[in-house]
Amino acid sequence: MIVSYNGISSEVFPNMHTFIDNKNNKRNTEIEVFAIRIDPKKVAVILGFIVITFTFVNIAIQTAKFVYSHPFIYGLAPFFDLDKEANMPTYFSSILLLFSAFLLGIIAALIKKENKPYAYHWALLSIVFVYLSIDEAVCIHELWIQPMQTIFAAKGVFHFAWIIPGSAAILVLAALFCKFLFHLLPKSRLLFMIAAMFYLGGALGCEMIGGWFVSQFSMETFAYNMIATIEETFEMIGIVIFIYALLEYMQDHLKEIRLQIK
């Protein structure tokens, strides 16, 4: 995929030509093309490497905490613990979700401009991912836990009771996007489905397993923290696959995106 910019500069880029504005008698230098080439596979590999790094660092942290009784590791542990909030893995996941929303927004705008179908589905997906990004950063979903536990007397796999309204919302979105999903080419459809399986498998599946474990045992155990590690890792892998799928879609269908600065 190529992202090209047409704009004004003075001396930085080689592919330029100079012209005279006769009316204002000013010399201007215009960039003909400044292209940024984005390789979806390279982006996915880099992001995947970061996910793997966070995962293994977290395993080391949990091992030091529960096996060797070193819970803080000179104060570094809270910054990399996958089950904690407001730290590097949390903000990394939030940025990934926001980047996904950005790509979805670009696709939605271009699809709408070309009068192709499902532009509003792409736009709605972008809004959903903006919400997910905010939620990842500030944990909005956790505000649902106590009210849902009270209403439904939730325990066991529903211990983290936000998954009750969360599952309902997913079913609604699945119904809305079923036709949209099957209009995609097989390659994009498969990648979207794999991304969803990883993300929802972590966010809902592992969360339910973790809820059952906490209701039976304790959150402050090595086993629970490994469940949380798998949960967060699956979520991040799902987002990386989704970003790769979006970039591949843009490469196959949009080819080149131009931003003109006047």
Residue, then its C-alpha position, 0 to 999 in steps of 0.5 A: m500500500i502506498v500513502s502519498y502526499n502532495g504538498i509544499s516544501s523548500e529543500v528537503f525532497p528531491n522530486m520537486h519542481t520550482f514555479i513562479d507565482n506571477k501574481n504575487n511574484k513569489r517562488n514556490t517549490e512543490i513536491e510532486v510525490f512523497a510516498i510512504r510504502i506500508d508493508p502489511k506483513k512487516v507491520a504485523v511482524i513488528l507488532g507481533f514481536i512487541v506482543i510476544t515481548f510483553t507476554f514473556v516479560n509478564i511471565a517472568i514477572q509472575t514467576a518472580k512474584f509467585v515462585y521467588s517471592h519478588p513481587f516488585i522487581y525494583g519497581l518495574a513489575p507494575f509497568f509490565d503486568l498484563d493483568k494490571e491497568a494503566n501500564m505499558p501493555t494496556y496503553f499499547s493495546s489501546i493504541l492498537l485499537l485506536f489505530s484499527a479505528f483509524l484504518l476503518g475510518i479511512i476505508a469507510a470514507l473512501i468506500k462512501k466516496e466511491n458510492k460502494p455498499y457497506a460504507y456505514h458498516w465500516a464507519l460503525l466498526s470504526i466507532v466501535f473500535v474507538y470505544l474499545s480503545i477508550d475502554e481498554a485505557v480506562c476500564i469502562h467495562e469494569l463498572w458493569i461488574q457490581p451491578m450485573q452481579t447484583i441483578f443476576a446473582a452472577k458467580g462462577v464463569f459469570h463472576f466478572a459479570w460485565i460479560i453478560p451485557g458484553s455478550a449481548a452487545i456482541l450478539v447484536l453486532a454479529a447480527l448487524f454485520c453478518k451480511f457485511l462479513f459475507h460480502l467480503l472476499p474470502k481472504s479478508r473474511l477469513l482474516f476478520m474471523i480469525a482476528a475475532m476468534f482470538y480477541l473474543g476468545g481472550a476477552l470473553g472465553c478466558e475471562m469466563i475461565g478466570g471468573w470461575f477460577v477466582s470464584q473457586f480459588s483466588m486471584e492472587t495465584f500463579a495459575y490465575n495470572m497465567i489465565a490472565t496472561i493468555e487472555e491479554t495475549f489473545e486479545m493483542i494477537g487478535i488486534v494485530i491480525f485485524i490490523y494486518a487484515l485491514l492493511e491487506y484489504m486497503q492494499d488489495h482494494l484501495k491501492e493508493i491514498r493521497l493527502q493533499i496539503k494546500 
